[in-house]
Amino acid sequence: MMRGLREKGSAPVTDSIKTAKPEKDYSIYFQPPSYREAKKRGKEDVRVHYDFRIADDLRTIGRGKLYHIQTYGCQMNEHDTETMKGMLEEMGYAWTDHRREADIILLNTCAIRENAEDKVFGELGHLKSLKTEKPDLILGVCGCMSQEEGVVRRILEKHQYVDLIFGTHNIHRLPELLREAMFAKEMVVEVWSKEGDIYENLPKKRAGLKAWVNIMYGCDKFCTYCIVPYTRGKERSRRPEDVIAEVRELARQGYKEITLLGQNVNAYGKDFEDINYRFGDLMADIQKIDIPRVRFTTSHPRDFDDHLIEVLSRGGNMVEHIHLPVQSGSNEILKRMSRKYTRESYLELVRKLKAAIPGLVLSTDIIVGFPGETEEQFEETLSLVREVEFASAFTFIYSPREGTPAAQMEDNVPLEVKKERLTRLNNLIAELSRKDNEKLRGQTVEVLVEGVSKNNPEYLTGRTRTNKIVHFRGPESLTGELIDVRITEVQTWLFKGEIATLHALEA
């Protein structure tokens, strides 16, 4: 566990500390994540805390001051940002879109891909001059990158103007850490490598019509390419009564759509020892709540059980869109990735889902150029994509992450080959997306209106239940409404349409 830094022979490490001088060799304190040790981790007790509160002396510390958070990565990071915004605003801070105005700037980081890490360090370089101009500016780095010890070492050695580093397991400590950073003369570092407890009742500052709801944290799958089990820790599920209470409150507040979040939502409840309650049970209970649309992400195919499929088949507020990462269509590559399912079992799951849920739209994640991937194995991925007919996909070129088993494999697929395969895959996905979209030409679909289009202010934009984008003309007052739109034009990634019913305007 790394909870701070100390010089060799000094007092024991505390929860947070002021760093030693940067010219020291910190490599003796920092080691990359250990796959072997992480796989051994047991079911240590994870406590649930309901007593979170911000200390009275911190509730006014931000009065008259501004904050800005730059968020990278997945929906989980976005939701963590909502929590940090909630705490900062309870401390008196106000949001600003302009970093030059901010008194606090936090970079909430992602560790999934190398280019995400490069972006963060690029931003730190840009912020150095601002920090020089405003010495009292608090500059912090948090999120998944902060859980990587090599990243912390790099910041300590090359970006000493950063004031604060904290990890994913101790976001609830943000108020106290900010106070320390304000008065410390050197960098404050608090990173817990041990999985954190679950803190309920943290304040959140949500925006828009949709809400994210964490149902669990961490991942136990240990795919060989993935850093998440190390940065987010082992799987910890929130208690069902806490999740349901939050969803009910969001329904009361008028939210039209929620997305249940977890690194592997299908594993929800597997860590409960006192009750037999899994993800299908949670979805069945949420199905009874008066909220129009319920989504979830991300699913691991291995944990998608028949009970969950049966619940989803009932429809109602369960939308007809599932994101189901496959990563590769080759059994050999899937084995090397340690995905723990086969091409055949994935296709059988898809068959079950399509049979149970009429009109189902599937999206996925795919990595190309994994170590050792041959042209034949890549063609297996293309054939699986054609067979499933994914409507969209997040596609990535493989890049090694330090500390993962795949980083020790020979990365022997040339970059130009990876890029060429990615282009072929993306062209196929675009073809399938257009084909799937054509099914809706002339059809009338339910759309949740999100507001004025960013690309054309003459149009409103919204999404169907299957998560497809629709542009149409109408008054901005429709924002937040569920309306019927007739599809008049089909494009590869979106539709254009016209309002079919005006019941929302007439109400």
Long-range contacts (C-beta under 8 A, 24 or more apart in sequence): 1-192, 1-193, 1-194, 2-29, 2-30, 2-149, 2-152, 2-191, 2-192, 2-193, 3-190, 3-191, 3-192, 3-193, 4-189, 4-190, 4-191, 5-29, 5-156, 5-189, 15-173, 15-190, 16-173, 16-177, 16-180, 16-188, 16-189, 16-190, 17-188, 17-189, 18-184, 18-185, 18-186, 18-187, 18-188, 19-156, 19-186, 19-187, 19-188, 19-189, 22-156, 22-157, 22-160, 26-153, 26-156, 26-157, 27-153, 29-149, 30-149, 30-150, 30-152, 30-153, 31-149, 32-148, 32-149, 32-150, 32-402, 32-403, 33-148, 33-149, 33-227, 33-230, 33-403, 33-404, 34-403, 35-222, 35-403, 35-404, 35-405, 38-222, 38-229, 38-230, 39-222, 41-195, 41-234, 43-234, 43-271, 43-273, 44-194, 44-195, 46-195, 46-196, 46-197, 46-198, 46-236, 46-271, 47-197, 47-198, 48-197, 48-198, 48-200, 48-238, 48-239, 48-242, 49-197, 49-198, 49-199, 49-200, 50-200, 50-201, 51-201, 52-172, 52-199, 52-200, 52-201, 52-202, 54-87, 54-90, 54-91, 54-175, 55-175, 55-176, 58-91, 58-175, 58-176, 58-178, 58-179, 59-90, 59-91, 59-92, 60-91, 60-92, 61-91, 61-92, 61-178, 61-179, 61-182, 62-88, 62-91, 62-92, 62-93, 62-94, 62-103, 62-104, 63-92, 64-92, 65-92, 65-93, 65-94, 65-103, 65-104, 66-93, 66-94, 66-95, 66-96, 66-101, 66-102, 66-103, 66-104, 67-93, 67-94, 67-95, 67-96, 67-102, 67-103, 67-104, 67-105, 67-106, 68-95, 68-96, 68-97, 68-98, 68-99, 68-101, 68-102, 68-104, 68-105, 68-106, 69-105, 69-106, 69-107, 69-108, 70-99, 70-105, 70-106, 70-107, 70-108, 70-123, 71-108, 72-107, 72-108, 72-109, 72-110, 72-116, 72-119, 72-120, 72-143, 73-108, 73-109, 73-110, 73-111, 73-112, 73-116, 73-143, 73-144, 74-110, 74-112, 75-212, 75-259, 75-261, 75-297, 76-214, 76-232, 76-261, 76-262, 76-263, 77-108, 77-109, 77-110, 77-143, 77-144, 78-212, 79-212, 79-214, 79-261, 80-108, 80-142, 80-143, 80-168, 80-171, 81-108, 82-204, 82-205, 82-206, 82-207, 82-212, 83-171, 83-202, 83-203, 83-204, 84-108, 84-142, 84-171, 84-174, 85-204, 85-205, 86-202, 86-203, 86-204, 86-205, 87-174, 87-175, 87-202, 87-203, 88-174, 89-203, 89-205, 90-203, 91-175, 91-178, 95-205, 99-127, 99-130, 100-130, 102-137, 103-136, 103-137, 103-138, 104-137, 104-138, 104-140, 104-178, 105-130, 105-137, 105-138, 105-139, 105-140, 106-140, 106-141, 106-142, 107-140, 107-141, 107-142, 107-143, 108-142, 108-143, 109-141, 109-142, 109-143, 109-144, 109-145, 109-146, 110-143, 110-144, 110-145, 111-143, 111-144, 111-145, 111-147, 111-148, 111-151, 111-227, 111-228, 111-231, 111-401, 112-144, 112-226, 112-227, 112-228, 112-401, 113-396, 113-399, 113-401, 114-399, 114-400, 114-401, 115-399, 116-145, 117-145, 117-151, 120-145, 121-154, 121-159, 124-155, 124-159, 124-162, 128-159, 128-161, 131-161, 132-161, 138-163, 138-164, 138-178, 138-181, 138-182, 139-163, 139-164, 140-164, 140-165, 140-166, 140-177, 140-178, 140-181, 141-165, 142-166, 142-167, 142-168, 142-171, 143-167, 143-168, 144-168, 144-227, 144-228, 144-231, 144-232, 145-231, 146-191, 147-191, 147-193, 147-230, 147-231, 147-232, 148-227, 148-230, 148-231, 148-402, 148-403, 149-191, 149-193, 150-402, 150-403, 152-189, 152-191, 155-187, 156-187, 156-189, 160-187, 162-187, 163-187, 163-188, 164-188, 164-189, 165-189, 165-190, 165-191, 166-190, 166-191, 167-191, 167-192, 167-193, 167-231, 168-196, 168-231, 168-232, 168-233, 169-194, 169-195, 169-196, 169-233, 170-196, 171-202, 172-199, 172-202, 194-233, 195-233, 195-234, 195-236, 196-233, 198-236, 198-238, 200-238, 200-242, 208-450, 209-255, 209-256, 209-257, 209-448, 209-450, 209-479, 209-480, 210-255, 210-256, 210-257, 210-258, 210-259, 211-250, 211-255, 211-257, 211-258, 211-259, 212-258, 212-259, 212-261, 213-243, 213-246, 213-247, 213-250, 213-258, 213-259, 213-260, 213-261, 214-238, 214-261, 214-262, 215-243, 215-260, 215-261, 215-262, 215-265, 215-268, 215-279, 215-282, 216-262, 216-263, 216-264, 216-265, 216-267, 216-268, 217-262, 217-263, 218-263, 219-263, 219-264, 219-267, 220-264, 220-267, 221-264, 221-300, 221-302, 221-338, 221-339, 221-340, 222-338, 223-327, 223-337, 223-338, 223-339, 224-336, 224-337, 224-338, 224-404, 224-405, 224-406, 224-409, 225-337, 225-367, 225-370, 225-398, 225-400, 225-401, 225-404, 225-406, 226-401, 226-404, 227-401, 227-403, 227-404, 228-263, 230-403, 232-263, 234-271, 235-263, 235-264, 235-267, 235-270, 235-271, 236-271, 237-267, 237-268, 237-269, 237-270, 237-271, 237-272, 240-269, 240-275, 240-277, 240-281, 240-282, 240-285, 243-282, 243-286, 244-282, 244-285, 244-286, 244-289, 247-286, 247-289, 247-291, 248-289, 250-291, 251-289, 251-290, 251-291, 254-480, 255-291, 256-291, 256-292, 256-293, 256-448, 256-480, 256-482, 257-291, 257-292, 257-293, 257-294, 257-295, 257-448, 258-291, 258-293, 258-294, 258-295, 259-294, 259-295, 259-296, 259-297, 260-286, 260-294, 260-295, 260-296, 260-297, 261-296, 261-297, 262-296, 262-298, 263-298, 264-298, 264-299, 264-300, 264-303, 265-296, 265-297, 265-298, 265-299, 266-299, 266-300, 266-302, 266-303, 266-304, 266-305, 266-308, 267-300, 267-303, 270-303, 278-305, 278-307, 278-308, 279-303, 279-308, 280-305, 280-307, 280-308, 280-310, 280-311, 281-307, 283-308, 283-311, 283-312, 283-318, 284-311, 286-317, 287-311, 287-314, 287-316, 287-317, 287-318, 289-317, 291-317, 292-317, 292-448, 292-482, 293-317, 293-319, 293-448, 293-465, 294-318, 294-319, 295-319, 295-321, 295-467, 297-323, 298-323, 298-325, 298-365, 299-323, 299-324, 299-325, 300-325, 301-325, 301-326, 301-339, 301-341, 301-345, 301-346, 301-349, 302-339, 302-340, 302-341, 304-349, 304-353, 306-352, 309-352, 309-353, 309-356, 309-357, 310-356, 312-353, 312-356, 312-357, 313-356, 313-357, 315-357, 319-465, 319-466, 319-467, 320-357, 320-358, 320-359, 320-360, 320-361, 320-465, 320-466, 321-360, 321-361, 321-362, 321-363, 321-465, 321-466, 321-467, 322-353, 322-357, 322-360, 322-361, 322-362, 322-363, 323-362, 323-363, 323-364, 323-365, 324-349, 324-350, 324-353, 324-362, 324-363, 324-364, 325-364, 325-365, 325-366, 326-364, 326-365, 326-366, 326-384, 326-388, 327-365, 327-366, 327-367, 328-366, 328-367, 328-370, 328-373, 328-377, 328-380, 328-381, 329-377, 329-380, 329-381, 329-382, 329-383, 329-384, 329-385, 330-373, 330-377, 330-378, 330-380, 330-381, 332-372, 332-377, 333-370, 333-372, 333-373, 333-377, 333-381, 336-370, 336-371, 336-372, 336-406, 336-409, 337-367, 337-370, 337-406, 338-405, 343-380, 343-384, 346-384, 347-384, 347-387, 347-388, 350-388, 359-466, 361-391, 361-436, 361-466, 361-467, 361-468, 362-388, 362-389, 362-390, 362-391, 363-390, 363-391, 363-392, 363-393, 363-394, 363-467, 364-388, 364-390, 364-393, 364-394, 365-393, 365-394, 365-395, 365-396, 366-393, 366-394, 366-395, 366-396, 366-425, 367-395, 367-396, 367-397, 367-398, 368-395, 368-396, 368-397, 368-398, 368-418, 368-421, 368-422, 368-425, 369-397, 369-398, 369-413, 369-417, 369-418, 369-421, 369-422, 370-398, 370-406, 370-413, 371-398, 371-406, 371-409, 371-410, 371-411, 371-412, 371-413, 372-409, 372-410, 372-412, 372-413, 373-398, 373-413, 378-421, 381-425, 382-424, 382-425, 382-428, 385-425, 385-428, 385-429, 385-432, 386-428, 386-432, 389-432, 389-435, 389-436, 390-429, 390-432, 391-432, 391-433, 391-436, 391-437, 391-466, 391-468, 392-429, 392-433, 392-493, 393-425, 393-429, 395-422, 395-425, 395-426, 395-429, 396-422, 397-422, 430-492, 430-493, 433-492, 433-493, 434-490, 434-491, 434-492, 437-468, 437-490, 437-491, 437-492, 437-495, 438-490, 440-464, 440-468, 440-487, 440-490, 440-495, 441-487, 441-490, 442-486, 442-487, 442-488, 443-486, 443-487, 444-484, 444-485, 444-486, 444-487, 444-500, 445-470, 445-484, 445-485, 445-487, 445-497, 446-482, 446-483, 446-484, 447-472, 447-482, 447-483, 447-484, 447-485, 447-497, 448-480, 448-481, 448-482, 449-474, 449-478, 449-479, 449-480, 449-481, 449-482, 449-483, 450-479, 451-476, 451-479, 452-476, 452-479, 459-496, 468-494, 468-495, 469-493, 469-494, 469-495, 470-494, 470-495, 470-496, 470-497, 471-495, 471-496, 471-497, 472-496, 472-497, 472-498, 472-499, 473-498, 473-499, 474-499, 475-505, 477-505, 478-504, 478-505
